[in-house]
Amino acid sequence: MITNKFTKLFIIGFSMFMIFFLMLLTVDPDIQYSVDDIMKEPDEYGNLDIFVRGEVENSSLSLGDNFFNISGINYVISVDYSGASLPEGFHEGLTVAIKGKLINVDGQWTLFATEVITGCPSKYETVDNS
């Protein structure tokens, strides 16, 4: 009887371990880089799927051409969002996160977006409690 309980506990424990292990294998962490991180050494990220955070530059949004620029402190990346849709609340001057592939097109690095993500503005607004 003790062996039977031990066997059941072992099978349950082993099953839980395997489920957890398989979950870790299938989850791909999204490391978010800044524009400056990427553009310091863009060749390292070329033709890779990346997740980039930057501010949409003012006067850079071209709805007809599906382009805008995101900037960091020192660098700028052109974004082609023809493979993604702009979320509600998207506007110039907003910090966004973009998933996509960085490709060198005629000597200029362009991020071909598959997803454009904006944060919740209320999350960043200060509340006056006076």
RADAGI-V524278 format. One line per field, one symbol per residue. ss: DSSP state (h for helix, s for strand, l for the rest). psi: psi as a letter, one per 20 degrees, with the letter a starting at -180 (. if undefined). burial: 1 if it has 24 or more other ideal C-beta (glycine too) atoms within 12 Angstrom, else 0. A space follows every 50 residues. Layout:
ss = ???
psi = ???
burial = ???
//
This chain:
ss = lhhhhhhhhhhhhhhhhhhhhhhhhhlllllssshhhhhhlhhhlsllss sssssslllllsllllsssssllllsssssllllllllllllllssssss sssssllsssssssssssllhhhhllllll
psi = gghggggghgggggggggggghghhioopoppqrghggihmhhhipkqpr oqprppqqjipnhhilqrqqqbgirqpppokhjrqprpiprqiqprpppa pppoolipppoopipppqrohhhiqqpoj.
burial = 00000000000000000000000000000000111011100100100001 11111110011000001111100011111110010100010001111111 111000001111101111000000000000
//
